[in-house]
Amino acid sequence: MQDDPAGTLLTWDQAFVDDAVAQAIRHIVEPANEQNLDRLDSVLQGEILPVT
């Protein structure tokens, strides 16, 4: 993460050794990542409490 005048910039990279595996699970990984980032945003906005 890095500070940005407009807020915090988070970059997220995932690397898979085998492209075939990456493509096979892409339909699961992409929406799951979006859900995780949405939950993180909600925590950062103070809308929900983080899970401890």
N, C-alpha and C positions, 0 to 999 in steps of 0.2 A: 504494500500500500504506500501511497505517497500523498502528501498534502497538496491540495489544489485550491486556488482561490474560490472556486465554485463548490468545494466540498472535498471529499476524499475519493481518490481514484483507486479502485481495486482492479487488478488484473488477475485473470485466472487461466492457467494453462494446464492441460492434461496431456500426458504423453503415454502412448501405448507402444509396446515393443512390436506388436503384430497388428498391421493395418486391418487385417480380416477380423480380428477380435474387436478392434475399435468400431468398425462398421457394424458388427453384429450386435453390439450393446448400445450403439448410438441412440436408438429410440428410447432407451431407459435413461442414459446418462444426461442427455440434454435437458429433458424436463426436470429431472432430479436436481441438476445444478441450478436451474432457474428457481425451483422451490427453495433451495438452500439460500440463494442470494436474496430472494424475497423475504425470508425469515430474518436474515441478517439485517436487511434494511429496516424491518419492523422493530428489531431490537435497538438499532442505532437511532431510530426516530422516537424511541421511548414508548412505542405502542404495545409492546409485549415484553415480558421479562425473559432474560436469557435462561436457558436450561442449565442447571448446575449439577 
